[in-house]
Amino acid sequence: MKAFIQLLHFGYHQAMSCIFPVAIFGTLALTSVIEIPFFHRYDAILLILLGVQYLMYRSGLETRDEIKVICVFHIIGLVLELYKVQMGSWSYPEPGYTKLFGVPLYSGFMYASVASFMCQIWRRLRMDMTGWPGFTPSFLLGGAIYLNFFTHHFIPDFRWWLTALVFIVFWKTWIIYRVRTKTYRMPLSLAFIIVGFFIWAAENIATFFNGWKYPDQHDAWQLVSFSKISSWFLLVIISVIIVAQLKYVKANRTARGPRMD
């Protein structure tokens, strides 16, 4: 019975942490079947998601620091989108006034939702980490992963080498999380894989509702390639590095207390 109660509490915090991702998929689903007058679909999605973010902040579901992280990841994702669309990796075929070089501005929220989940679950489960490799190794690895998303169009794809490096760099790193009064732990690399898989599943939902299209989905929808799991696995690492580093900086700032000048 105690294990079941723990599971319910864990599931509740997971669900609450997914409010923004669920809002995105719900918006994609609704706007695919309901036409909003006077707005192109992509423009309506952007306005709705901006409204959701505002309401989450005003209601206290997200803090100001979490909004900052989400904005950073929105920019990171949008830059990647602009590049990938130009390279023909995927496309946004519908019209919209809020499209920049073929990319609707709402697309950055798809990446920001990952950061939103990470921030929320970190706070709700009072997460911590042991064996964190430090700023320099994690920053260099995260930078190399992000750069590889751009360079693999011109030079060999190093994703599998980078994946191996992830397991080497983070092999001592464990996530510590708490459900009620009990503490649990999990290898960080395993968490990367689990979250990457669920994002891949969510990506299938998004493409089904025409959030965007891969080249092989233009004639008819089909399952997103399993190879995308590795891409999301690596992208999750970037989000964790950013969130963990900001949490670390904030914890140190809090520990030092206010400056007395």
C-alpha positions as CSV (number, residue, x, y, z in Angstrom):
1,M,0.0,0.0,0.0
2,K,2.8,2.4,0.9
3,A,4.5,1.7,-2.5
4,F,1.2,2.5,-4.3
5,I,0.9,5.8,-2.4
6,Q,4.5,6.7,-3.3
7,L,3.7,5.9,-6.9
8,L,0.6,8.1,-6.9
9,H,2.6,11.0,-5.5
10,F,5.4,10.4,-8.0
11,G,2.8,10.3,-10.9
12,Y,1.2,13.5,-9.6
13,H,4.4,15.4,-9.7
14,Q,5.3,14.1,-13.1
15,A,1.9,15.1,-14.4
16,M,2.2,18.6,-12.9
17,S,5.6,19.0,-14.4
18,C,4.2,18.1,-17.9
19,I,1.6,20.9,-17.9
20,F,3.3,23.0,-20.5
21,P,4.2,20.0,-22.8
22,V,0.6,18.8,-22.5
23,A,-0.6,22.3,-23.4
24,I,1.5,22.3,-26.5
25,F,0.2,18.9,-27.7
26,G,-3.4,19.9,-26.8
27,T,-3.1,23.1,-28.8
28,L,-1.7,21.2,-31.8
29,A,-4.5,18.7,-31.6
30,L,-7.3,21.3,-31.2
31,T,-6.0,23.6,-33.9
32,S,-5.7,20.7,-36.3
33,V,-9.5,20.2,-36.2
34,I,-10.8,23.6,-35.1
35,E,-10.2,26.6,-37.4
36,I,-9.6,29.8,-35.5
37,P,-11.0,32.8,-37.5
38,F,-8.8,35.6,-38.5
39,F,-5.6,33.7,-37.6
40,H,-3.3,31.3,-39.4
41,R,-2.9,28.1,-37.4
42,Y,0.8,28.7,-36.6
43,D,0.1,32.3,-35.4
44,A,-2.8,31.0,-33.2
45,I,-0.6,28.4,-31.6
46,L,2.1,31.0,-30.7
47,L,-0.5,33.3,-29.1
48,I,-2.0,30.4,-27.1
49,L,1.3,29.2,-25.8
50,L,2.4,32.7,-24.8
51,G,-0.9,32.9,-22.9
52,V,-0.2,29.5,-21.2
53,Q,3.2,30.7,-20.2
54,Y,1.8,33.9,-18.8
55,L,-0.8,32.1,-16.8
56,M,1.7,29.6,-15.4
57,Y,3.9,32.4,-14.2
58,R,1.1,34.4,-12.7
59,S,-0.4,31.4,-11.0
60,G,3.0,30.4,-9.4
61,L,3.3,27.2,-11.4
62,E,6.6,28.6,-12.8
63,T,9.0,30.9,-11.1
64,R,10.8,33.9,-12.7
65,D,14.1,31.9,-12.8
66,E,12.3,29.0,-14.6
67,I,10.9,31.4,-17.1
68,K,14.5,32.7,-17.8
69,V,15.7,29.1,-18.4
70,I,12.7,28.5,-20.7
71,C,13.5,31.6,-22.7
72,V,17.1,30.5,-23.1
73,F,16.1,27.1,-24.4
74,H,13.5,28.7,-26.6
75,I,16.3,30.7,-28.4
76,I,18.6,27.6,-28.5
77,G,15.8,25.6,-30.1
78,L,14.7,28.3,-32.5
79,V,18.3,28.7,-33.9
80,L,18.4,25.0,-34.4
81,E,15.0,25.0,-36.1
82,L,16.1,27.8,-38.5
83,Y,19.1,25.8,-39.6
84,K,17.4,22.5,-39.9
85,V,14.5,23.8,-41.9
86,Q,16.9,25.5,-44.3
87,M,18.8,22.2,-44.6
88,G,15.6,20.3,-45.5
89,S,15.5,18.1,-42.3
90,W,11.8,18.9,-41.8
91,S,9.4,21.6,-42.8
92,Y,6.4,23.7,-41.7
93,P,4.2,23.7,-44.8
94,E,1.3,25.8,-43.5
95,P,1.2,29.6,-43.9
96,G,1.7,32.1,-41.0
97,Y,2.6,35.7,-40.3
98,T,4.9,34.7,-37.4
99,K,7.2,32.5,-39.6
100,L,10.9,33.5,-39.9
101,F,12.7,31.9,-42.8
102,G,10.0,29.2,-43.0
103,V,10.0,28.5,-39.2
104,P,7.0,29.5,-37.1
105,L,8.1,31.2,-33.8
106,Y,6.0,28.8,-31.8
107,S,8.5,26.0,-32.6
108,G,10.9,27.2,-30.0
109,F,8.4,26.3,-27.4
110,M,8.8,22.6,-28.4
111,Y,12.3,22.8,-27.0
112,A,11.4,25.1,-24.2
113,S,8.9,22.5,-23.0
114,V,11.8,20.2,-22.3
115,A,13.4,22.9,-20.1
116,S,10.0,23.6,-18.5
117,F,9.7,19.9,-17.5
118,M,13.2,19.7,-16.2
119,C,12.8,22.9,-14.0
120,Q,9.4,21.7,-12.7
121,I,10.4,18.2,-11.8
122,W,13.7,19.4,-10.3
123,R,11.7,21.6,-7.9
124,R,8.8,19.3,-7.2
125,L,10.9,16.2,-6.4
126,R,13.6,18.3,-4.6
127,M,16.2,16.9,-6.9
128,D,19.9,16.9,-6.4
129,M,22.9,15.2,-8.0
130,T,26.0,13.4,-6.8
131,G,29.2,13.0,-8.9
132,W,28.5,16.0,-11.1
133,P,31.5,16.3,-13.4
134,G,31.7,20.0,-13.0
135,F,31.2,23.0,-15.2
136,T,34.0,22.6,-17.8
137,P,33.5,19.0,-18.8
138,S,29.7,19.3,-18.9
139,F,29.8,22.6,-20.8
140,L,32.3,21.3,-23.4
141,L,30.3,18.2,-23.9
142,G,27.0,20.1,-24.2
143,G,28.6,22.5,-26.7
144,A,30.0,19.7,-28.8
145,I,26.6,18.0,-28.8
146,Y,24.8,21.2,-29.9
147,L,27.5,21.9,-32.6
148,N,27.1,18.4,-34.0
149,F,23.5,19.0,-34.8
150,F,24.8,21.7,-37.2
151,T,28.0,20.2,-38.5
152,H,26.8,16.6,-39.3
153,H,25.4,18.0,-42.6
154,F,28.9,18.7,-43.8
155,I,31.2,16.4,-41.9
156,P,30.7,12.9,-40.3
157,D,28.1,12.6,-37.6
158,F,29.8,12.1,-34.3
159,R,26.5,11.4,-32.3
160,W,27.6,7.9,-31.3
161,W,31.0,9.1,-30.2
162,L,29.3,11.8,-28.2
163,T,26.9,9.3,-26.8
164,A,29.8,7.2,-25.6
165,L,31.3,10.3,-24.0
166,V,28.1,11.0,-22.2
167,F,28.3,7.7,-20.4
168,I,32.0,8.3,-19.7
169,V,31.6,11.8,-18.4
170,F,28.4,11.1,-16.3
171,W,29.2,7.6,-15.3
172,K,29.5,8.6,-11.6
173,T,26.6,11.0,-11.7
174,W,23.3,10.0,-9.9
175,I,20.1,11.9,-9.6
176,I,18.7,12.1,-6.1
177,Y,15.0,12.7,-5.9
178,R,12.5,12.7,-3.1
179,V,8.9,11.5,-3.0
180,R,7.2,12.6,0.3
181,T,9.7,11.6,3.0
182,K,11.6,8.9,1.0
183,T,14.7,9.4,-1.1
184,Y,15.5,7.6,-4.3
185,R,18.3,7.7,-6.8
186,M,18.9,6.9,-10.5
187,P,21.9,7.0,-12.8
188,L,21.7,10.2,-14.8
189,S,22.4,8.5,-18.1
190,L,19.4,6.2,-17.6
191,A,17.3,9.3,-16.9
192,F,18.6,10.8,-20.2
193,I,17.4,7.6,-22.1
194,I,14.0,7.5,-20.4
195,V,13.2,11.2,-21.1
196,G,14.5,11.0,-24.6
197,F,12.2,8.1,-25.3
198,F,9.1,9.9,-24.1
199,I,10.0,13.0,-26.1
200,W,10.3,10.8,-29.2
201,A,6.8,9.4,-28.4
202,A,5.5,13.0,-28.0
203,E,7.2,13.9,-31.3
204,N,5.1,11.2,-33.0
205,I,1.9,12.9,-31.6
206,A,3.1,16.3,-32.7
207,T,3.8,15.2,-36.3
208,F,0.5,13.3,-36.4
209,F,-1.3,16.6,-35.7
210,N,0.9,18.4,-38.4
211,G,2.9,20.4,-35.9
212,W,5.7,19.9,-38.5
213,K,6.5,17.3,-41.1
214,Y,9.6,15.2,-41.9
215,P,10.3,14.6,-45.6
216,D,8.9,11.0,-45.5
217,Q,5.6,12.2,-43.9
218,H,4.4,14.6,-46.6
219,D,2.3,12.0,-48.4
220,A,1.1,10.2,-45.3
221,W,2.0,10.2,-41.7
222,Q,4.2,7.4,-40.4
223,L,6.2,6.7,-37.3
224,V,9.1,9.0,-36.6
225,S,12.4,7.1,-37.1
226,F,13.7,5.4,-34.0
227,S,17.1,7.1,-34.7
228,K,15.5,10.3,-33.4
229,I,15.5,8.9,-29.9
230,S,19.3,9.4,-29.9
231,S,18.9,13.0,-31.0
232,W,16.5,13.7,-28.2
233,F,18.7,11.8,-25.8
234,L,21.5,14.2,-26.7
235,L,19.2,17.3,-26.6
236,V,18.0,16.3,-23.1
237,I,21.6,16.4,-21.9
238,I,22.0,20.0,-23.1
239,S,18.8,20.9,-21.1
240,V,20.0,19.1,-18.0
241,I,23.4,20.8,-18.2
242,I,21.8,24.2,-18.4
243,V,19.3,23.6,-15.7
244,A,21.8,21.9,-13.3
245,Q,24.4,24.6,-13.8
246,L,21.8,27.4,-13.1
247,K,20.5,25.5,-10.0
248,Y,24.1,25.1,-8.8
249,V,24.8,28.8,-9.3
250,K,21.6,29.8,-7.5
251,A,22.3,27.4,-4.6
252,N,25.8,29.0,-4.1
253,R,24.3,32.5,-4.3
254,T,21.7,31.6,-1.6
255,A,24.4,29.9,0.6
256,R,26.5,33.1,0.5
257,G,23.5,35.3,1.4
258,P,23.1,38.9,0.4
259,R,26.2,41.0,-0.2
260,M,27.0,43.7,2.3
261,D,28.7,46.5,0.4
